[in-house]
């Protein structure tokens, strides 16, 4: 939907994905929209899941799956129609320099989408809970401030998400909601979550959300080459 909003309606466009994880979005784009591209992630375990995901879908030749951080990756003359980082820019070191690198790999006027949360405490606790270590950027306003200081033009797309209205004594419903959220972040099926992981996520939701309220949970920074 965000691609459509930005008029990114092209014939088999190419993409650069930064922090692709197990490749759910990239696989969808290749299958449903005929897109091709390059997907970066430093985690061999997540990339193994990515390879398994595309193995029987006849799209292996459409996506170059690369085990690398953005910092170590070199464009080598690549020219993409778009680039995106979905909740992975928190770990990028020297963000402005890396933005400039990505923009240099895009065709003129093409967009870089960086999706982040508005809440630093949410980001830190969520990432640490997943065992992903400390982060470089805490939240979207931090990135916006850096872009303003660097004189880089950008726009912001706010995405308001309603946190489900859940009664605190409805343990089953809250646990189900927590499991869905955690499975998404960990990129694995809900049935593989342990009881300890589920309960830790329940505590996390109760500590960080006012249930039933509207909050500006995520936003997209859009920068054009």
Buried (B, 14 or more C-beta within 10 A) or exposed (E): EBBEEBEBEBEEBBBBBBBBBBBBBBBEBBBEEEBBBBBBBBBEEBBEBBBEBBEEEEBEEBBEBBBEBBEEBEBEEBBBBBBBBBBBBBBBEEBBEBBBBBBEBBEEEBBBBBBBBBBBEBBBBBBEBBEBEEBEBBBBBBBBEBBEEEEBEBEBBEEEEEBBEBEEEEEEEBBBBBBEBBBEBBBBEEEEBEEEBBEBBBEBBEEEBEBEEEBEBBBBBBBBB
